[in-house]
Amino acid sequence: MIHSYYTTTNGKVVHDTEFTHVEWLHLSNPTSDEINRVVKHFGFPKDYLSSVLDPDEVSRHENLELDESESSSLALFLYPLKVTSNSSDTEYVTRPLAVIMTAKTVITAAVHTPGFISSMIDNKPNFPISSANQERFLLDIAWHISSDYITYLKEINAKIETLEDTITKTSKNRQLFVLMSLQKSLVYFSTAIESNHPIFKRLKAIERFNTDKSILSFLHDVVIENQQAEAMIRQSNKMLEQISAIFSSVISNNLNNIMKVLTSITIVLTIPNIIGALWGMNVTLPFEDTPGAFWILCFISLAICGLTVWILRKKDYF
């Protein structure tokens, strides 16, 4: 739907009702009719908007080197999104967000409205915005996307630490599912950030982003934020690889310990069976004419079993 029309005053978003005289237009999960209406009015290629409906879309840019008065330009970013799977586990995926700059209006579109855009619309603290300066607006979007990656990566790292604490205390499959979910999330993040990076490199080479020193400085901050996210992903990947290897070793070691204990129990229980089998033979045997022979054999069996248990414990088999 067409979320609403906005202009900004002193960093604050003001709702507008006029479709044709707004600085910022946001679309959330736009329908085909809404896409056609916006495309017809602003005169840019339809795929600028329709691409956000494809969850597998990659980051790209078009006509950013041109002034908005010459042609509409597009920057399509992949932003992080937290979702809940069927098993109630939290996963992280990426989805496309289009930022289209026209002569007078900036258009943003996504299937799911990112949290930072909702915060901008609601005029929450620390989310000032100026849609009149389109270059600055684009960099604000890019910065918030990179910042969200870092925020979610910190959450993933916290889950990795929790996994480290519990991985040696449980043998349940749930830990494997958590590990798989985190690895899948990092694959999404790594691919998306690598896909976003060429856009930032392109922005640094475009004149309209270099004329204003404040915009150039902010672009540098955005690039640094993106590089930090890249470094955190590499770190998280290495930690998950290490945990995965440790998890396999722990499972193997736990299985060996279980088999060792079961084998020791089998050895101990075999001793009374052997003694009972020997004294059950139809031949002349010791103690066969001795009163209380049964209890003597039980005592001998217990003594041998106790000695065996002691030896096995010294060998760390129990």
C-alpha positions in Angstrom: 0.0 0.0 0.0 1.0 3.6 -0.4 1.9 4.2 3.3 1.6 8.0 3.2 3.0 11.2 1.8 5.5 13.3 3.8 7.5 16.4 3.9 10.1 17.3 6.5 10.5 20.4 8.6 13.5 20.9 10.9 14.2 17.2 10.8 10.6 16.3 11.7 8.3 14.4 9.4 5.0 16.1 8.5 2.2 14.1 7.0 0.8 15.5 3.7 -2.3 14.7 1.7 -1.2 15.9 -1.7 0.2 13.1 -3.8 2.0 15.4 -6.3 3.7 17.9 -4.0 5.5 15.8 -1.4 9.2 15.4 -0.7 8.9 11.8 0.5 6.6 9.0 -0.6 6.8 5.6 1.1 5.2 2.4 -0.2 4.8 -0.7 1.9 4.1 -4.0 0.0 2.7 -2.1 -3.0 0.1 -3.6 -5.2 0.4 -3.7 -9.0 -2.1 -0.9 -9.3 -0.2 1.3 -6.9 3.1 0.6 -8.6 1.6 1.5 -12.0 0.1 4.7 -10.5 3.4 5.9 -9.0 5.4 4.9 -12.1 3.0 6.7 -14.4 3.1 9.9 -12.3 6.8 10.1 -11.7 8.0 8.6 -15.0 10.6 6.1 -14.1 11.0 2.4 -15.1 8.5 0.0 -13.5 11.2 -2.4 -12.3 12.5 0.3 -9.9 9.5 -0.5 -7.7 8.5 -4.0 -8.8 12.0 -5.3 -7.8 11.2 -4.9 -4.1 8.6 -7.7 -4.4 11.3 -10.2 -5.2 12.9 -11.5 -1.9 15.9 -12.8 -3.9 16.7 -9.4 -5.6 20.3 -8.2 -5.3 21.5 -4.7 -4.5 22.0 -2.4 -7.5 22.0 1.2 -8.6 20.9 3.0 -11.7 21.6 6.6 -12.9 23.0 7.8 -9.6 25.6 9.8 -11.5 22.8 11.9 -13.1 21.2 14.9 -11.5 17.6 14.2 -10.4 16.4 16.9 -12.8 17.8 14.9 -15.7 16.6 11.4 -14.8 15.2 9.4 -11.9 17.8 7.3 -10.1 17.6 4.2 -8.1 19.6 2.7 -5.2 18.3 -0.7 -4.2 19.7 -1.9 -0.8 19.3 -5.2 1.0 18.3 -4.5 4.6 18.2 -6.9 7.6 14.9 -8.2 8.9 14.1 -10.3 12.0 11.6 -13.0 11.5 10.1 -15.8 13.6 10.2 -19.3 12.1 7.6 -22.0 12.7 9.5 -23.4 15.6 9.4 -20.0 17.3 13.1 -19.5 16.7 14.3 -16.0 15.6 16.0 -15.9 12.3 17.5 -13.0 10.3 16.9 -12.6 6.6 17.5 -9.7 4.1 14.9 -8.0 1.9 15.2 -5.3 -0.8 14.5 -1.7 -0.1 14.3 0.7 -3.0 15.2 4.4 -2.8 14.2 6.3 -5.9 15.2 9.9 -6.4 13.0 12.0 -8.8 13.0 15.7 -9.5 11.2 16.7 -6.4 10.3 13.5 -4.5 12.2 10.7 -2.9 10.3 7.4 -3.0 11.1 4.5 -0.7 9.5 1.0 -1.1 9.7 -2.3 0.6 7.5 -5.3 1.3 8.0 -5.0 5.0 8.6 -1.4 6.2 12.0 -1.4 8.0 11.9 -0.4 11.7 14.1 2.7 11.1 11.7 4.0 8.5 8.8 3.6 10.9 10.8 5.4 13.5 11.5 8.3 11.1 7.8 8.5 10.2 6.9 8.5 13.9 9.5 11.2 14.6 11.2 9.2 17.3 14.4 10.6 19.0 17.6 9.9 17.1 15.8 9.6 13.8 15.9 13.1 12.3 15.4 13.2 8.6 15.5 15.7 5.8 13.9 14.6 2.6 14.6 17.9 0.9 18.2 17.1 0.5 18.0 13.8 -1.5 21.6 12.9 -1.3 21.6 13.2 2.5 18.3 11.3 2.7 19.8 8.4 0.7 22.9 8.3 3.0 20.6 8.4 6.0 18.8 5.3 4.7 22.2 3.6 4.0 23.5 4.5 7.4 20.5 3.1 9.2 20.7 -0.1 7.2 24.3 -0.6 8.1 23.5 0.2 11.7 20.7 -2.4 11.8 23.2 -5.0 10.5 25.5 -4.2 13.4 22.6 -4.3 15.9 21.4 -7.7 14.7 25.0 -9.0 14.5 25.4 -8.1 18.2 22.2 -10.1 18.9 23.7 -13.0 17.0 27.0 -12.8 18.9 25.0 -12.8 22.2 23.2 -16.0 21.0 26.6 -17.5 20.1 27.9 -16.8 23.6 24.7 -18.5 25.0 25.3 -21.4 22.7 28.8 -21.7 24.0 27.6 -21.9 27.6 25.0 -24.6 26.9 26.6 -26.7 24.2 28.5 -28.9 26.7 25.5 -29.3 29.0 22.9 -30.7 26.6 22.7 -33.4 24.0 19.4 -32.2 22.6 19.0 -31.5 18.9 17.7 -28.0 19.6 21.2 -26.7 19.9 21.9 -27.9 16.4 18.8 -26.1 15.1 19.9 -22.9 16.8 23.4 -23.3 15.3 21.9 -23.9 11.8 19.7 -20.9 12.1 22.6 -18.6 13.1 24.7 -19.9 10.2 21.9 -19.3 7.7 21.4 -15.8 9.0 25.1 -15.0 8.6 25.0 -16.3 5.1 22.2 -13.8 4.3 24.0 -11.0 6.0 27.3 -11.7 4.3 25.8 -11.9 0.9 23.7 -8.7 1.4 26.6 -6.6 2.8 28.9 -7.6 0.0 26.1 -6.7 -2.5 25.5 -3.3 -0.9 29.2 -2.4 -0.8 29.6 -1.6 -4.5 26.8 1.0 -4.2 28.8 2.9 -1.5 32.0 2.7 -3.7 29.9 4.2 -6.6 28.6 7.0 -4.4 32.1 8.1 -3.5 32.9 8.5 -7.2 29.8 10.6 -8.0 30.1 14.4 -8.0 26.8 15.2 -6.4 27.9 13.3 -3.3 31.3 15.0 -3.2 30.5 18.7 -3.6 29.1 19.1 0.0 31.8 18.4 2.6 29.2 17.4 5.2 27.6 14.8 2.8 31.1 13.5 1.9 31.9 13.2 5.6 28.7 11.4 6.2 29.3 9.0 3.3 32.6 8.2 4.9 30.8 7.3 8.1 28.4 5.1 6.2 31.3 3.2 4.5 33.0 2.8 7.9 29.7 1.5 9.4 29.4 -1.0 6.5 33.0 -2.1 6.9 32.4 -2.7 10.6 29.4 -4.9 9.8 31.6 -6.9 7.3 34.3 -7.4 10.0 31.7 -8.5 12.6 30.3 -11.0 10.1 33.7 -12.5 9.5 34.3 -12.7 13.2 30.9 -14.3 13.9 31.4 -16.8 11.1 34.7 -17.9 12.6 33.2 -18.3 16.0 30.3 -20.4 14.6 32.8 -22.6 12.7 34.7 -23.1 15.9 31.5 -23.9 17.8 30.3 -26.3 15.1 33.6 -28.2 15.3 33.5 -28.2 19.1 29.8 -29.4 19.0 30.8 -32.3 16.8 33.6 -33.2 19.2 31.4 -32.9 22.2 28.7 -35.2 20.7 31.4 -37.7 19.7 33.0 -37.5 23.2 29.6 -37.9 25.0 28.8 -40.9 22.8 32.2 -42.4 23.7 31.6 -41.8 27.4 28.1 -43.5 27.2 29.5 -46.5 25.4 32.4 -46.7 27.9 30.0 -46.7 30.9 27.7 -49.3 29.2 30.6 -51.5 28.4 31.9 -51.3 32.0 28.4 -52.2 33.4 28.2 -55.1 31.0 31.6 -56.4 32.2 30.6 -56.2 35.8 27.2 -57.9 35.2 28.9 -60.7 33.3 30.9 -61.9 36.3 27.9 -63.3 38.3 26.7 -65.0 35.1 30.0 -66.7 34.5 30.2 -67.9 38.2 26.6 -69.0 38.1 27.1 -70.9 34.8 30.2 -72.7 36.2 28.6 -73.8 39.4 25.5 -74.9 37.5 27.4 -77.7 35.6 26.7 -81.3 36.4 30.2 -82.1 37.7 32.0 -82.1 41.0 32.5 -78.5 42.2 33.9 -76.8 45.3 31.5 -76.0 48.1 28.9 -78.4 46.7 28.6 -80.2 50.0 29.2 -77.1 52.1 26.2 -75.7 54.0 25.4 -72.1 52.8 27.3 -72.7 49.5 24.9 -70.4 47.7 25.7 -67.4 50.0 29.4 -68.1 49.7 29.2 -68.0 45.9 27.1 -64.8 46.1 29.8 -63.2 48.4 32.6 -64.3 46.0 30.7 -62.8 43.1 30.1 -59.6 44.9 33.8 -59.4 45.9 35.0 -60.0 42.4 32.4 -57.4 41.0 33.5 -54.9 43.6 37.2 -55.4 42.7 36.3 -55.1 39.0 34.4 -51.8 39.6 37.4 -50.5 41.6 39.8 -51.3 38.8 37.5 -49.8 36.2 37.1 -46.6 38.2 40.9 -46.3 38.5 41.0 -46.6 34.7 38.3 -43.9 34.5 35.7 -46.3 32.9 33.0 -45.2 35.3 
